[in-house]
Amino acid sequence: MYISDFLESVVKEKLSGEISRFDELWQLVPDFSSKLREFNADGNWLHWTPKTFDGWYCIKTSIGYEVYYQERGVKSDFTHFKDEKGAIKFAIDVSVCSLQ
């Protein structure tokens, strides 16, 4: 199962299919961030740990979280977040599905 499949399922079950209510999942799904990170979504180009694959990355650093795009080993589109929730939301929105 890919992260997109998991999100589709949980949004349908918990939010009546309304992806725009995505923020509510942090209260409705215990350990939601951890559950998302269980999906090493290579098929959807979202990675939680540094790798050499092309795609989007959401990486914990010593000062917060970095979300960036990597192609052929070159990192670009760096965005820094202080909180995990903001980083994950941004990463999912740009790489998996629109949260609008």
Steps between C-alpha positions, in 0.01 A plus 500: 500500500627845409451813705242618246293187563525547877400865477207424271378236744538708817349814341203297381455329838569789738415811295218379274736543205563871563877544454464870584450390864845336502612679820238311699683172441760590764222482761306211346783257422731405789867554411401630157848636420659167588248311289576721200873447545447123489432535129829537320308620202756448226219453250369846583835673516481587870783388723544540876875426517785626282556277197635530150158467334342784306194644667375697797650467847368591845800469731536568872804716577651633820304826460168374363403348168615552144281427201676502166502353153796298380582408143817327387653567838435875489276634777277798430179666616608494867231600746572504873237424764525520876220249552445152362133554419571794269782312328292189443202697369720689255680182387175313440345795321788532252574131449200278566172690470362850526365576846271776372 
